[in-house]
Amino acid sequence: MLFHEPLTFLDEVEAIARLGAEALLPRFRSLEAHQIDEKARNDLVTIADRESETAILEAITGRFPDHAVLSEEAGWHQRDPSRPTWLVDPLDGTTNFVHGLAHFAVSIGVAYEDQMLFGVVLDPMQNDVFRGARGH
């Protein structure tokens, strides 16, 4: 089973979150109006969300091709409850990001068999990371 070394796997989750953060930073305070869309009233999505999500999804599918992913913008990839499932918010705090407020994060969780096992919330502006693994 992949999770025999949970802290090593947690390091992988954090590394993938950092890839998403790297995609966000060049866009911070440099978005143009045409790079911001409204999915629903007061629910924004930007080119930064999409670029971060792309970086994260490419890393997950490249490293863990048999895992499922539910991502905020892209939706499901390989939906299957018998697989480990990544839950991805590539830009948690899009409204703050759009308004140039340095309070946003990349948030990733990994669940398996209906249990959340791993979570990483990365604040790229402060380089703060909050992470956890079930039982650790």
PyMOL CGO cylinders between C-alpha atoms (Angstrom):
from pymol import cmd
from pymol.cgo import CYLINDER

trace = [
    CYLINDER, 0.00, 0.00, 0.00, 1.20, 3.48, -0.88, 0.3, 1, 1, 1, 1, 1, 1,
    CYLINDER, 1.20, 3.48, -0.88, 0.67, 4.82, 2.63, 0.3, 1, 1, 1, 1, 1, 1,
    CYLINDER, 0.67, 4.82, 2.63, 3.15, 2.56, 4.48, 0.3, 1, 1, 1, 1, 1, 1,
    CYLINDER, 3.15, 2.56, 4.48, 5.33, 5.63, 4.93, 0.3, 1, 1, 1, 1, 1, 1,
    CYLINDER, 5.33, 5.63, 4.93, 2.75, 8.35, 5.58, 0.3, 1, 1, 1, 1, 1, 1,
    CYLINDER, 2.75, 8.35, 5.58, 5.20, 11.15, 6.35, 0.3, 1, 1, 1, 1, 1, 1,
    CYLINDER, 5.20, 11.15, 6.35, 7.08, 10.50, 3.11, 0.3, 1, 1, 1, 1, 1, 1,
    CYLINDER, 7.08, 10.50, 3.11, 3.79, 10.62, 1.22, 0.3, 1, 1, 1, 1, 1, 1,
    CYLINDER, 3.79, 10.62, 1.22, 2.88, 13.83, 3.07, 0.3, 1, 1, 1, 1, 1, 1,
    CYLINDER, 2.88, 13.83, 3.07, 6.15, 15.31, 1.78, 0.3, 1, 1, 1, 1, 1, 1,
    CYLINDER, 6.15, 15.31, 1.78, 4.95, 14.45, -1.76, 0.3, 1, 1, 1, 1, 1, 1,
    CYLINDER, 4.95, 14.45, -1.76, 1.62, 16.21, -1.14, 0.3, 1, 1, 1, 1, 1, 1,
    CYLINDER, 1.62, 16.21, -1.14, 3.47, 19.29, 0.08, 0.3, 1, 1, 1, 1, 1, 1,
    CYLINDER, 3.47, 19.29, 0.08, 5.84, 19.23, -2.90, 0.3, 1, 1, 1, 1, 1, 1,
    CYLINDER, 5.84, 19.23, -2.90, 2.85, 19.16, -5.25, 0.3, 1, 1, 1, 1, 1, 1,
    CYLINDER, 2.85, 19.16, -5.25, 1.22, 22.06, -3.38, 0.3, 1, 1, 1, 1, 1, 1,
    CYLINDER, 1.22, 22.06, -3.38, 4.47, 24.01, -3.82, 0.3, 1, 1, 1, 1, 1, 1,
    CYLINDER, 4.47, 24.01, -3.82, 4.29, 23.46, -7.58, 0.3, 1, 1, 1, 1, 1, 1,
    CYLINDER, 4.29, 23.46, -7.58, 0.84, 25.02, -7.55, 0.3, 1, 1, 1, 1, 1, 1,
    CYLINDER, 0.84, 25.02, -7.55, 2.11, 27.94, -5.47, 0.3, 1, 1, 1, 1, 1, 1,
    CYLINDER, 2.11, 27.94, -5.47, 4.99, 28.52, -7.89, 0.3, 1, 1, 1, 1, 1, 1,
    CYLINDER, 4.99, 28.52, -7.89, 2.44, 28.94, -10.66, 0.3, 1, 1, 1, 1, 1, 1,
    CYLINDER, 2.44, 28.94, -10.66, 0.47, 31.50, -8.64, 0.3, 1, 1, 1, 1, 1, 1,
    CYLINDER, 0.47, 31.50, -8.64, 3.19, 33.91, -7.60, 0.3, 1, 1, 1, 1, 1, 1,
    CYLINDER, 3.19, 33.91, -7.60, 4.00, 35.43, -11.01, 0.3, 1, 1, 1, 1, 1, 1,
    CYLINDER, 4.00, 35.43, -11.01, 0.31, 36.36, -11.39, 0.3, 1, 1, 1, 1, 1, 1,
    CYLINDER, 0.31, 36.36, -11.39, -0.04, 38.01, -7.97, 0.3, 1, 1, 1, 1, 1, 1,
    CYLINDER, -0.04, 38.01, -7.97, -0.90, 41.71, -8.39, 0.3, 1, 1, 1, 1, 1, 1,
    CYLINDER, -0.90, 41.71, -8.39, -0.45, 41.42, -12.15, 0.3, 1, 1, 1, 1, 1, 1,
    CYLINDER, -0.45, 41.42, -12.15, -3.82, 40.09, -13.32, 0.3, 1, 1, 1, 1, 1, 1,
    CYLINDER, -3.82, 40.09, -13.32, -5.59, 41.91, -16.12, 0.3, 1, 1, 1, 1, 1, 1,
    CYLINDER, -5.59, 41.91, -16.12, -9.37, 42.18, -16.29, 0.3, 1, 1, 1, 1, 1, 1,
    CYLINDER, -9.37, 42.18, -16.29, -9.66, 39.64, -19.13, 0.3, 1, 1, 1, 1, 1, 1,
    CYLINDER, -9.66, 39.64, -19.13, -7.85, 37.06, -16.93, 0.3, 1, 1, 1, 1, 1, 1,
    CYLINDER, -7.85, 37.06, -16.93, -10.64, 37.08, -14.33, 0.3, 1, 1, 1, 1, 1, 1,
    CYLINDER, -10.64, 37.08, -14.33, -14.00, 35.35, -14.81, 0.3, 1, 1, 1, 1, 1, 1,
    CYLINDER, -14.00, 35.35, -14.81, -17.04, 34.96, -12.60, 0.3, 1, 1, 1, 1, 1, 1,
    CYLINDER, -17.04, 34.96, -12.60, -18.26, 31.33, -12.35, 0.3, 1, 1, 1, 1, 1, 1,
    CYLINDER, -18.26, 31.33, -12.35, -21.27, 32.46, -10.34, 0.3, 1, 1, 1, 1, 1, 1,
    CYLINDER, -21.27, 32.46, -10.34, -22.16, 35.59, -8.40, 0.3, 1, 1, 1, 1, 1, 1,
    CYLINDER, -22.16, 35.59, -8.40, -19.14, 36.46, -6.22, 0.3, 1, 1, 1, 1, 1, 1,
    CYLINDER, -19.14, 36.46, -6.22, -17.36, 33.24, -7.25, 0.3, 1, 1, 1, 1, 1, 1,
    CYLINDER, -17.36, 33.24, -7.25, -14.26, 34.18, -9.22, 0.3, 1, 1, 1, 1, 1, 1,
    CYLINDER, -14.26, 34.18, -9.22, -11.81, 32.12, -11.23, 0.3, 1, 1, 1, 1, 1, 1,
    CYLINDER, -11.81, 32.12, -11.23, -8.62, 33.49, -12.75, 0.3, 1, 1, 1, 1, 1, 1,
    CYLINDER, -8.62, 33.49, -12.75, -5.87, 32.42, -15.06, 0.3, 1, 1, 1, 1, 1, 1,
    CYLINDER, -5.87, 32.42, -15.06, -3.81, 31.95, -11.89, 0.3, 1, 1, 1, 1, 1, 1,
    CYLINDER, -3.81, 31.95, -11.89, -6.33, 29.36, -10.57, 0.3, 1, 1, 1, 1, 1, 1,
    CYLINDER, -6.33, 29.36, -10.57, -6.11, 27.49, -13.85, 0.3, 1, 1, 1, 1, 1, 1,
    CYLINDER, -6.11, 27.49, -13.85, -2.32, 27.60, -14.12, 0.3, 1, 1, 1, 1, 1, 1,
    CYLINDER, -2.32, 27.60, -14.12, -1.89, 26.43, -10.53, 0.3, 1, 1, 1, 1, 1, 1,
    CYLINDER, -1.89, 26.43, -10.53, -4.43, 23.67, -11.08, 0.3, 1, 1, 1, 1, 1, 1,
    CYLINDER, -4.43, 23.67, -11.08, -2.66, 22.54, -14.26, 0.3, 1, 1, 1, 1, 1, 1,
    CYLINDER, -2.66, 22.54, -14.26, 0.68, 22.31, -12.46, 0.3, 1, 1, 1, 1, 1, 1,
    CYLINDER, 0.68, 22.31, -12.46, -0.89, 20.34, -9.60, 0.3, 1, 1, 1, 1, 1, 1,
    CYLINDER, -0.89, 20.34, -9.60, -2.87, 17.97, -11.84, 0.3, 1, 1, 1, 1, 1, 1,
    CYLINDER, -2.87, 17.97, -11.84, 0.14, 17.25, -14.04, 0.3, 1, 1, 1, 1, 1, 1,
    CYLINDER, 0.14, 17.25, -14.04, 2.21, 16.40, -10.96, 0.3, 1, 1, 1, 1, 1, 1,
    CYLINDER, 2.21, 16.40, -10.96, -0.48, 14.14, -9.48, 0.3, 1, 1, 1, 1, 1, 1,
    CYLINDER, -0.48, 14.14, -9.48, -1.20, 12.26, -12.70, 0.3, 1, 1, 1, 1, 1, 1,
    CYLINDER, -1.20, 12.26, -12.70, 2.51, 11.97, -13.45, 0.3, 1, 1, 1, 1, 1, 1,
    CYLINDER, 2.51, 11.97, -13.45, 3.44, 10.62, -10.00, 0.3, 1, 1, 1, 1, 1, 1,
    CYLINDER, 3.44, 10.62, -10.00, 0.22, 8.79, -9.09, 0.3, 1, 1, 1, 1, 1, 1,
    CYLINDER, 0.22, 8.79, -9.09, -1.56, 7.89, -12.35, 0.3, 1, 1, 1, 1, 1, 1,
    CYLINDER, -1.56, 7.89, -12.35, -3.92, 5.44, -10.66, 0.3, 1, 1, 1, 1, 1, 1,
    CYLINDER, -3.92, 5.44, -10.66, -5.31, 8.02, -8.19, 0.3, 1, 1, 1, 1, 1, 1,
    CYLINDER, -5.31, 8.02, -8.19, -8.56, 9.94, -8.61, 0.3, 1, 1, 1, 1, 1, 1,
    CYLINDER, -8.56, 9.94, -8.61, -8.69, 13.74, -8.40, 0.3, 1, 1, 1, 1, 1, 1,
    CYLINDER, -8.69, 13.74, -8.40, -11.48, 16.18, -7.63, 0.3, 1, 1, 1, 1, 1, 1,
    CYLINDER, -11.48, 16.18, -7.63, -10.30, 19.69, -8.37, 0.3, 1, 1, 1, 1, 1, 1,
    CYLINDER, -10.30, 19.69, -8.37, -12.24, 22.91, -7.97, 0.3, 1, 1, 1, 1, 1, 1,
    CYLINDER, -12.24, 22.91, -7.97, -11.98, 24.04, -11.57, 0.3, 1, 1, 1, 1, 1, 1,
    CYLINDER, -11.98, 24.04, -11.57, -11.44, 20.82, -13.57, 0.3, 1, 1, 1, 1, 1, 1,
    CYLINDER, -11.44, 20.82, -13.57, -13.85, 18.61, -11.64, 0.3, 1, 1, 1, 1, 1, 1,
    CYLINDER, -13.85, 18.61, -11.64, -13.28, 14.85, -11.52, 0.3, 1, 1, 1, 1, 1, 1,
    CYLINDER, -13.28, 14.85, -11.52, -10.42, 12.89, -13.07, 0.3, 1, 1, 1, 1, 1, 1,
    CYLINDER, -10.42, 12.89, -13.07, -10.67, 9.07, -12.85, 0.3, 1, 1, 1, 1, 1, 1,
    CYLINDER, -10.67, 9.07, -12.85, -13.50, 9.17, -10.31, 0.3, 1, 1, 1, 1, 1, 1,
    CYLINDER, -13.50, 9.17, -10.31, -13.47, 5.88, -8.44, 0.3, 1, 1, 1, 1, 1, 1,
    CYLINDER, -13.47, 5.88, -8.44, -14.17, 5.48, -4.70, 0.3, 1, 1, 1, 1, 1, 1,
    CYLINDER, -14.17, 5.48, -4.70, -11.77, 2.52, -4.49, 0.3, 1, 1, 1, 1, 1, 1,
    CYLINDER, -11.77, 2.52, -4.49, -8.80, 4.75, -5.39, 0.3, 1, 1, 1, 1, 1, 1,
    CYLINDER, -8.80, 4.75, -5.39, -7.01, 7.33, -3.26, 0.3, 1, 1, 1, 1, 1, 1,
    CYLINDER, -7.01, 7.33, -3.26, -8.68, 10.65, -4.09, 0.3, 1, 1, 1, 1, 1, 1,
    CYLINDER, -8.68, 10.65, -4.09, -6.95, 14.02, -4.16, 0.3, 1, 1, 1, 1, 1, 1,
    CYLINDER, -6.95, 14.02, -4.16, -9.11, 17.05, -3.31, 0.3, 1, 1, 1, 1, 1, 1,
    CYLINDER, -9.11, 17.05, -3.31, -7.55, 20.19, -4.80, 0.3, 1, 1, 1, 1, 1, 1,
    CYLINDER, -7.55, 20.19, -4.80, -8.23, 23.89, -4.39, 0.3, 1, 1, 1, 1, 1, 1,
    CYLINDER, -8.23, 23.89, -4.39, -5.43, 25.41, -6.45, 0.3, 1, 1, 1, 1, 1, 1,
    CYLINDER, -5.43, 25.41, -6.45, -6.13, 28.94, -5.22, 0.3, 1, 1, 1, 1, 1, 1,
    CYLINDER, -6.13, 28.94, -5.22, -8.00, 29.03, -1.94, 0.3, 1, 1, 1, 1, 1, 1,
    CYLINDER, -8.00, 29.03, -1.94, -8.85, 32.70, -1.55, 0.3, 1, 1, 1, 1, 1, 1,
    CYLINDER, -8.85, 32.70, -1.55, -9.28, 33.78, -5.15, 0.3, 1, 1, 1, 1, 1, 1,
    CYLINDER, -9.28, 33.78, -5.15, -11.12, 36.97, -4.19, 0.3, 1, 1, 1, 1, 1, 1,
    CYLINDER, -11.12, 36.97, -4.19, -8.23, 38.07, -1.98, 0.3, 1, 1, 1, 1, 1, 1,
    CYLINDER, -8.23, 38.07, -1.98, -5.79, 37.22, -4.78, 0.3, 1, 1, 1, 1, 1, 1,
    CYLINDER, -5.79, 37.22, -4.78, -7.78, 39.27, -7.29, 0.3, 1, 1, 1, 1, 1, 1,
    CYLINDER, -7.78, 39.27, -7.29, -7.79, 42.27, -4.94, 0.3, 1, 1, 1, 1, 1, 1,
    CYLINDER, -7.79, 42.27, -4.94, -4.06, 42.01, -4.27, 0.3, 1, 1, 1, 1, 1, 1,
    CYLINDER, -4.06, 42.01, -4.27, -4.48, 40.83, -0.67, 0.3, 1, 1, 1, 1, 1, 1,
    CYLINDER, -4.48, 40.83, -0.67, -1.70, 38.47, 0.35, 0.3, 1, 1, 1, 1, 1, 1,
    CYLINDER, -1.70, 38.47, 0.35, -4.05, 36.07, 2.16, 0.3, 1, 1, 1, 1, 1, 1,
    CYLINDER, -4.05, 36.07, 2.16, -4.56, 33.00, -0.02, 0.3, 1, 1, 1, 1, 1, 1,
    CYLINDER, -4.56, 33.00, -0.02, -3.34, 29.42, -0.13, 0.3, 1, 1, 1, 1, 1, 1,
    CYLINDER, -3.34, 29.42, -0.13, -3.03, 26.21, -2.08, 0.3, 1, 1, 1, 1, 1, 1,
    CYLINDER, -3.03, 26.21, -2.08, -5.10, 23.53, -0.34, 0.3, 1, 1, 1, 1, 1, 1,
    CYLINDER, -5.10, 23.53, -0.34, -4.79, 19.80, -1.04, 0.3, 1, 1, 1, 1, 1, 1,
    CYLINDER, -4.79, 19.80, -1.04, -6.23, 16.79, 0.76, 0.3, 1, 1, 1, 1, 1, 1,
    CYLINDER, -6.23, 16.79, 0.76, -5.98, 13.08, 0.05, 0.3, 1, 1, 1, 1, 1, 1,
    CYLINDER, -5.98, 13.08, 0.05, -8.76, 10.70, 1.08, 0.3, 1, 1, 1, 1, 1, 1,
    CYLINDER, -8.76, 10.70, 1.08, -9.01, 6.94, 0.86, 0.3, 1, 1, 1, 1, 1, 1,
    CYLINDER, -9.01, 6.94, 0.86, -11.92, 4.66, 1.71, 0.3, 1, 1, 1, 1, 1, 1,
    CYLINDER, -11.92, 4.66, 1.71, -14.02, 7.61, 2.93, 0.3, 1, 1, 1, 1, 1, 1,
    CYLINDER, -14.02, 7.61, 2.93, -11.34, 8.88, 5.32, 0.3, 1, 1, 1, 1, 1, 1,
    CYLINDER, -11.34, 8.88, 5.32, -9.29, 12.03, 4.98, 0.3, 1, 1, 1, 1, 1, 1,
    CYLINDER, -9.29, 12.03, 4.98, -5.69, 10.87, 5.42, 0.3, 1, 1, 1, 1, 1, 1,
    CYLINDER, -5.69, 10.87, 5.42, -3.52, 13.81, 4.40, 0.3, 1, 1, 1, 1, 1, 1,
    CYLINDER, -3.52, 13.81, 4.40, -3.89, 17.55, 4.19, 0.3, 1, 1, 1, 1, 1, 1,
    CYLINDER, -3.89, 17.55, 4.19, -1.67, 20.44, 3.20, 0.3, 1, 1, 1, 1, 1, 1,
    CYLINDER, -1.67, 20.44, 3.20, -2.49, 24.14, 3.25, 0.3, 1, 1, 1, 1, 1, 1,
    CYLINDER, -2.49, 24.14, 3.25, 0.34, 26.24, 1.85, 0.3, 1, 1, 1, 1, 1, 1,
    CYLINDER, 0.34, 26.24, 1.85, 0.50, 30.02, 2.17, 0.3, 1, 1, 1, 1, 1, 1,
    CYLINDER, 0.50, 30.02, 2.17, 2.98, 30.96, -0.55, 0.3, 1, 1, 1, 1, 1, 1,
    CYLINDER, 2.98, 30.96, -0.55, 3.28, 34.61, 0.51, 0.3, 1, 1, 1, 1, 1, 1,
    CYLINDER, 3.28, 34.61, 0.51, 4.50, 33.75, 4.01, 0.3, 1, 1, 1, 1, 1, 1,
    CYLINDER, 4.50, 33.75, 4.01, 5.96, 30.37, 3.03, 0.3, 1, 1, 1, 1, 1, 1,
    CYLINDER, 5.96, 30.37, 3.03, 3.88, 28.86, 5.83, 0.3, 1, 1, 1, 1, 1, 1,
    CYLINDER, 3.88, 28.86, 5.83, 2.71, 25.31, 5.49, 0.3, 1, 1, 1, 1, 1, 1,
    CYLINDER, 2.71, 25.31, 5.49, 0.14, 23.54, 7.63, 0.3, 1, 1, 1, 1, 1, 1,
    CYLINDER, 0.14, 23.54, 7.63, 0.13, 19.80, 7.07, 0.3, 1, 1, 1, 1, 1, 1,
    CYLINDER, 0.13, 19.80, 7.07, -1.13, 16.66, 8.68, 0.3, 1, 1, 1, 1, 1, 1,
    CYLINDER, -1.13, 16.66, 8.68, -1.42, 12.92, 8.25, 0.3, 1, 1, 1, 1, 1, 1,
    CYLINDER, -1.42, 12.92, 8.25, -3.97, 10.79, 10.07, 0.3, 1, 1, 1, 1, 1, 1,
    CYLINDER, -3.97, 10.79, 10.07, -2.29, 9.41, 13.17, 0.3, 1, 1, 1, 1, 1, 1,
    CYLINDER, -2.29, 9.41, 13.17, 0.71, 11.73, 12.92, 0.3, 1, 1, 1, 1, 1, 1,
]
cmd.load_cgo(trace, "trace")
